[in-house]
Amino acid sequence: MNKRNYLATIVYDSRGADGSSDEMISKLSEIIRQIDGEVKKVDNQGSYDFAYPQSKDMTAGVFLQFDIESDSEMPKRLKEKLKLEKKVDRILIERK
C-alpha cells in the first residue's frame, strides 16, 4: 500500500463543549486511527472568527490541523466519518 501525507484542517464548534480542545484532539486522533491513518503531528491553532459565517449562531470556531500519513482513500473515509460528529463544522483535507 502506498502511503501519502495529508494536512487535515478541522474546525469544530466549541460552544457548549463538554470538554476542552485537548479532549477533541484525542477524539479526532482516535477516529483517524480507526480509518487506518497515522497522526504525525497536531497543531491547535485556536479560535478564529469566520470571514463568512454560515449561520448567525456560529460566528467562530476552533481550528485544529492534523498531519496524517495514510492511503489515498483516507480523505473520503475521514469526511464520511466526521459527518456524523455533531461538533465538527468544517473539514479541509489537502495532500502535502
Backbone as CSV, one residue per row, in Angstrom:
resi,resn,N_x,N_y,N_z,CA_x,CA_y,CA_z,C_x,C_y,C_z
1,MET,0.847,-1.180,0.000,0.000,0.000,0.000,0.889,1.238,0.000
2,ASN,0.566,2.168,-0.858,1.335,3.397,-0.998,0.837,4.448,-0.004
3,LYS,1.704,4.898,0.882,1.336,5.893,1.896,1.519,7.295,1.332
4,ARG,0.594,8.177,1.698,0.664,9.577,1.295,0.534,10.449,2.534
5,ASN,1.014,11.685,2.431,0.907,12.636,3.531,-0.205,13.635,3.240
6,TYR,-1.006,13.901,4.262,-2.120,14.825,4.137,-2.090,15.835,5.281
7,LEU,-2.663,17.005,5.025,-2.864,18.015,6.049,-4.365,18.219,6.158
8,ALA,-4.937,17.837,7.297,-6.372,17.970,7.515,-6.620,19.107,8.498
9,THR,-7.384,20.096,8.058,-7.795,21.196,8.927,-9.250,20.950,9.299
10,ILE,-9.493,20.825,10.583,-10.832,20.535,11.078,-11.259,21.677,11.987
11,VAL,-12.426,22.240,11.700,-12.969,23.330,12.504,-14.119,22.753,13.315
12,TYR,-14.048,22.955,14.631,-15.139,22.437,15.447,-15.762,23.545,16.281
13,ASP,-17.005,23.301,16.626,-17.821,24.249,17.381,-17.576,24.020,18.864
14,SER,-16.997,25.015,19.527,-16.681,24.856,20.951,-17.781,25.384,21.861
15,ARG,-18.851,25.910,21.292,-19.949,26.415,22.123,-20.613,25.254,22.869
16,GLY,-20.744,25.410,24.154,-21.387,24.378,24.955,-20.612,23.076,24.961
17,ALA,-19.316,23.159,24.712,-18.493,21.951,24.642,-18.361,21.321,26.028
18,ASP,-18.456,20.013,26.044,-18.324,19.277,27.296,-16.875,19.271,27.778
19,GLY,-15.940,19.290,26.835,-14.531,19.208,27.196,-13.713,20.289,26.525
20,SER,-12.425,20.168,26.676,-11.512,21.153,26.122,-11.072,20.741,24.716
21,SER,-10.227,21.563,24.123,-9.678,21.254,22.805,-8.847,19.983,22.851
22,ASP,-8.158,19.752,23.975,-7.331,18.548,24.099,-8.172,17.281,24.009
23,GLU,-9.360,17.307,24.599,-10.244,16.141,24.518,-10.738,15.936,23.092
24,MET,-11.006,17.034,22.375,-11.448,16.932,20.982,-10.306,16.417,20.108
25,ILE,-9.081,16.853,20.390,-7.922,16.372,19.631,-7.759,14.867,19.807
26,SER,-7.876,14.389,21.042,-7.723,12.945,21.266,-8.856,12.162,20.610
27,LYS,-10.059,12.709,20.618,-11.208,12.048,19.984,-11.015,11.967,18.467
28,LEU,-10.595,13.090,17.855,-10.376,13.109,16.410,-9.190,12.228,16.017
29,SER,-8.148,12.211,16.838,-6.994,11.348,16.565,-7.397,9.881,16.580
30,GLU,-8.267,9.528,17.509,-8.757,8.143,17.578,-9.582,7.798,16.343
31,ILE,-10.407,8.726,15.868,-11.196,8.498,14.647,-10.264,8.282,13.461
32,ILE,-9.200,9.086,13.374,-8.232,8.946,12.277,-7.543,7.585,12.350
33,ARG,-7.203,7.132,13.553,-6.582,5.811,13.709,-7.542,4.690,13.289
34,GLN,-8.829,4.861,13.577,-9.830,3.854,13.227,-9.939,3.654,11.719
35,ILE,-9.652,4.707,10.949,-9.749,4.589,9.492,-8.369,4.372,8.866
36,ASP,-7.459,3.818,9.645,-6.118,3.431,9.194,-5.228,4.613,8.839
37,GLY,-5.384,5.717,9.525,-4.498,6.863,9.347,-3.536,6.957,10.519
38,GLU,-2.372,7.514,10.267,-1.387,7.694,11.325,-1.168,9.194,11.527
39,VAL,-1.491,9.677,12.724,-1.330,11.091,13.045,0.132,11.358,13.368
40,LYS,0.773,12.212,12.577,2.179,12.550,12.771,2.347,13.753,13.687
41,LYS,1.438,14.731,13.561,1.553,15.966,14.321,0.181,16.620,14.403
42,VAL,-0.089,17.279,15.538,-1.343,18.008,15.724,-1.005,19.435,16.131
43,ASP,-1.691,20.393,15.511,-1.472,21.804,15.814,-2.810,22.447,16.144
44,ASN,-2.961,22.880,17.399,-4.158,23.596,17.815,-3.933,25.074,17.503
45,GLN,-4.621,25.579,16.489,-4.408,26.946,16.050,-5.294,27.952,16.781
46,GLY,-6.176,27.472,17.622,-7.000,28.359,18.427,-8.310,28.732,17.761
47,SER,-9.005,29.662,18.385,-10.323,30.082,17.923,-10.205,31.327,17.046
48,TYR,-10.923,31.293,15.921,-10.931,32.424,14.992,-12.360,32.726,14.566
49,ASP,-12.619,34.004,14.297,-13.904,34.412,13.732,-13.910,34.073,12.244
50,PHE,-15.067,33.638,11.746,-15.208,33.339,10.331,-15.396,34.622,9.539
51,ALA,-14.783,34.707,8.379,-14.976,35.856,7.491,-16.401,35.827,6.927
52,TYR,-16.877,34.618,6.614,-18.220,34.437,6.087,-18.933,33.359,6.896
53,PRO,-19.569,33.737,8.005,-20.258,32.722,8.828,-21.419,32.088,8.060
54,GLN,-21.603,30.797,8.273,-22.700,30.083,7.624,-24.016,30.295,8.351
55,SER,-23.948,30.660,9.635,-25.161,30.931,10.391,-24.895,32.057,11.386
56,LYS,-25.962,32.672,11.844,-25.831,33.764,12.811,-25.387,33.243,14.178
57,ASP,-25.714,31.991,14.462,-25.390,31.406,15.761,-23.912,31.079,15.910
58,MET,-23.290,30.670,14.819,-21.890,30.263,14.895,-21.035,31.206,14.053
59,THR,-20.341,32.118,14.713,-19.514,33.096,14.011,-18.023,32.820,14.175
60,ALA,-17.668,31.828,14.993,-16.261,31.481,15.217,-16.133,29.979,15.441
61,GLY,-14.913,29.477,15.274,-14.657,28.061,15.501,-13.213,27.842,15.901
62,VAL,-12.939,26.666,16.450,-11.587,26.298,16.850,-10.970,25.491,15.710
63,PHE,-9.787,25.925,15.257,-9.110,25.306,14.125,-8.040,24.338,14.633
64,LEU,-8.110,23.093,14.164,-7.135,22.059,14.502,-6.539,21.518,13.209
65,GLN,-5.216,21.393,13.154,-4.565,20.835,11.975,-3.871,19.525,12.332
66,PHE,-4.117,18.521,11.508,-3.540,17.197,11.707,-2.658,16.851,10.513
67,ASP,-1.398,16.474,10.756,-0.544,15.882,9.728,-0.802,14.386,9.779
68,ILE,-1.252,13.828,8.656,-1.681,12.429,8.619,-0.939,11.699,7.508
69,GLU,-0.554,10.468,7.788,0.012,9.583,6.766,-0.936,8.409,6.599
70,SER,-1.394,8.200,5.360,-2.330,7.110,5.105,-2.417,6.849,3.607
71,ASP,-3.335,5.953,3.236,-3.522,5.626,1.831,-4.389,6.685,1.135
72,SER,-4.592,6.516,-0.155,-5.291,7.523,-0.958,-6.794,7.586,-0.691
73,GLU,-7.366,6.590,-0.035,-8.802,6.581,0.252,-9.136,7.222,1.602
74,MET,-8.127,7.572,2.379,-8.343,8.118,3.715,-9.173,9.401,3.724
75,PRO,-8.936,10.382,2.834,-9.746,11.605,2.891,-11.253,11.345,2.761
76,LYS,-11.605,10.446,1.871,-13.020,10.103,1.679,-13.602,9.455,2.942
77,ARG,-12.857,8.499,3.518,-13.335,7.822,4.729,-13.434,8.790,5.904
78,LEU,-12.469,9.708,6.015,-12.471,10.658,7.126,-13.659,11.614,7.030
79,LYS,-13.923,12.122,5.843,-15.066,13.032,5.670,-16.382,12.339,5.997
80,GLU,-16.530,11.093,5.555,-17.753,10.349,5.846,-17.909,10.098,7.340
81,LYS,-16.804,9.782,8.007,-16.840,9.506,9.447,-17.156,10.775,10.239
82,LEU,-16.582,11.917,9.829,-16.772,13.160,10.575,-18.111,13.835,10.294
83,LYS,-18.818,13.407,9.242,-20.168,13.921,9.007,-21.079,13.588,10.188
84,LEU,-20.792,12.481,10.847,-21.609,12.024,11.962,-21.285,12.750,13.263
85,GLU,-20.153,13.435,13.298,-19.713,14.143,14.508,-20.387,15.509,14.561
86,LYS,-21.211,15.737,15.573,-22.012,16.962,15.663,-21.181,18.219,15.876
87,LYS,-20.077,18.112,16.582,-19.265,19.282,16.903,-18.365,19.732,15.754
88,VAL,-18.130,18.870,14.758,-17.272,19.229,13.626,-18.084,20.060,12.646
89,ASP,-17.571,21.267,12.335,-18.285,22.179,11.451,-17.741,22.127,10.030
90,ARG,-16.431,22.154,9.865,-15.827,22.199,8.537,-14.604,21.296,8.490
91,ILE,-14.355,20.730,7.291,-13.226,19.828,7.097,-12.539,20.195,5.780
92,LEU,-11.232,20.366,5.830,-10.445,20.607,4.623,-9.266,19.644,4.657
93,ILE,-9.152,18.813,3.645,-8.055,17.852,3.572,-7.292,18.106,2.281
94,GLU,-5.987,18.342,2.414,-5.163,18.568,1.236,-3.941,17.663,1.287
95,ARG,-3.464,17.295,0.123,-2.290,16.441,0.014,-1.042,17.294,0.111
96,LYS,-0.084,16.831,0.872,1.170,17.578,1.036,2.172,17.198,-0.023
